[in-house]
Amino acid sequence: LHVDRQVTGCSDHDGEQAYNLDGEEMWFADFIKKEGVEPQPPFIDHMTYVDRAYQGAEVNQQICKTSLDVVRRAMKDFKIED
């Protein structure tokens, strides 16, 4: 049995998209270099992600930032205690 995780997150200034398998990072989006990175060691059979994985990560960042703005507007009048 394996544990497969996808992490997507964003803030006003930063973002992350990564894929992990059994606690090991298999792929992540480097938004500074504008490319996907596969930090797998050379002694394993290399797993490659689809060619458009990075473009999908950029789209997910735009969705995340739009959702963040919507939630901020919706919750701007909530008291911290609520």
Contacts in CASP RR format, 6 or more apart in sequence:
PFRMAT RR
TARGET T0000
AUTHOR 0000-0000-0000
METHOD contacts of the structure
MODEL  1
LHVDRQVTGCSDHDGEQAYNLDGEEMWFADFIKKEGVEPQPPFIDHMTYV
DRAYQGAEVNQQICKTSLDVVRRAMKDFKIED
2 21 0 8 1.000
2 22 0 8 1.000
3 20 0 8 1.000
3 21 0 8 1.000
3 22 0 8 1.000
3 23 0 8 1.000
4 19 0 8 1.000
4 20 0 8 1.000
4 21 0 8 1.000
5 19 0 8 1.000
5 20 0 8 1.000
5 21 0 8 1.000
5 23 0 8 1.000
6 17 0 8 1.000
6 18 0 8 1.000
6 19 0 8 1.000
6 20 0 8 1.000
7 16 0 8 1.000
7 17 0 8 1.000
7 18 0 8 1.000
7 19 0 8 1.000
7 20 0 8 1.000
8 16 0 8 1.000
8 17 0 8 1.000
8 57 0 8 1.000
8 60 0 8 1.000
8 61 0 8 1.000
8 64 0 8 1.000
9 15 0 8 1.000
9 16 0 8 1.000
9 17 0 8 1.000
9 61 0 8 1.000
9 64 0 8 1.000
10 16 0 8 1.000
10 61 0 8 1.000
10 64 0 8 1.000
10 65 0 8 1.000
10 68 0 8 1.000
11 68 0 8 1.000
12 65 0 8 1.000
12 68 0 8 1.000
14 31 0 8 1.000
15 31 0 8 1.000
15 61 0 8 1.000
15 64 0 8 1.000
16 28 0 8 1.000
16 29 0 8 1.000
17 28 0 8 1.000
17 29 0 8 1.000
17 56 0 8 1.000
17 57 0 8 1.000
17 60 0 8 1.000
17 61 0 8 1.000
18 25 0 8 1.000
18 27 0 8 1.000
18 28 0 8 1.000
18 29 0 8 1.000
19 25 0 8 1.000
19 26 0 8 1.000
19 27 0 8 1.000
19 28 0 8 1.000
19 49 0 8 1.000
20 26 0 8 1.000
21 47 0 8 1.000
25 39 0 8 1.000
26 38 0 8 1.000
26 39 0 8 1.000
26 40 0 8 1.000
26 47 0 8 1.000
26 49 0 8 1.000
27 36 0 8 1.000
27 37 0 8 1.000
27 38 0 8 1.000
27 49 0 8 1.000
27 53 0 8 1.000
28 36 0 8 1.000
28 37 0 8 1.000
28 39 0 8 1.000
29 35 0 8 1.000
29 36 0 8 1.000
29 37 0 8 1.000
29 53 0 8 1.000
29 54 0 8 1.000
29 57 0 8 1.000
29 58 0 8 1.000
30 36 0 8 1.000
30 37 0 8 1.000
31 57 0 8 1.000
31 58 0 8 1.000
31 61 0 8 1.000
34 54 0 8 1.000
35 54 0 8 1.000
36 49 0 8 1.000
36 53 0 8 1.000
36 54 0 8 1.000
36 57 0 8 1.000
38 46 0 8 1.000
38 47 0 8 1.000
38 48 0 8 1.000
38 49 0 8 1.000
40 46 0 8 1.000
40 47 0 8 1.000
END
